[in-house]
Amino acid sequence: MLMVVLWPAFLMACVATGLFFSLVDPMELIVLDERVQVHIIGAYTIGFFAFWLLGIISSSLTVLLVQKAR
């Protein structure tokens, strides 16, 4: 069941990271009126894991709802 959640979330994190960072330059990110002071690879890594976490939450909710429907 764990891979049912993690694998789709991983794939969507790959797509979301690619799309997001093709439109946004990591060195131009501003959070709470402060420019983000992170190395470019660090920004990509943080972004990937943030998108992966969102995918995990989404997939987990889907699994939970499917199990409750049965």
N, C-alpha and C positions, 0 to 999 in steps of 0.2 A: 504494500500500500504506500510505503514511503516513496518508492520510485514513481508511482503514479502521480504523486504531487511534485517531486523534485525535477523530474525530467522535462515535463512541459514548461515548468517555471524557468528552467535553465535555458531552454530554447527561446522562450520569449524574452528573457533577459539579454540574450545575444542579439536578437533583432532590435529590441528597444535601445540598447546601448549603441548599436550601429547607427540607427536612425537619429537618436538624440545628438550624438557627438558628430554626426555629419552636418547637422544644422547649427550646433552651438560649439564655440571654441572654449575648451576647458580653462584657458587662461583669462577669459573674459567673464567668468561666472562671478556673480555678486550675490552674497547671502547676507541679509540684514544690514544692508548699506556698507558692507565690507567686501573687498575683493578677496576671493578665495586664494590663500597662499599655500598651494599644494603643487607638487611636481605633476607634470602632465600625465604620467603613468599612474600616479596616485589618484588623480581625478577620474581617469578611466576605470580604475579598480573600484573606487568608492561608488561610482555611478553604476557599474555592473552589479555589485552586490546589493545596492538599493533597488534596482530593477528586479533582481532575483528575489529579494525579500517580498516585494509587491506581488510577484508571480506566485510565490509560495503561499501567501495569504489568499490569493484568488483561487488557486487550485485546492487549497485546504477547505475553503468554504464550499467549493463545488463538491468535493468528496463528502463533506459533512451533510450537505443537502441531499445528495443521492442516497446516502445510507439511511437518512431519516425518512425518505420517501418509500423505502422498501418496507 
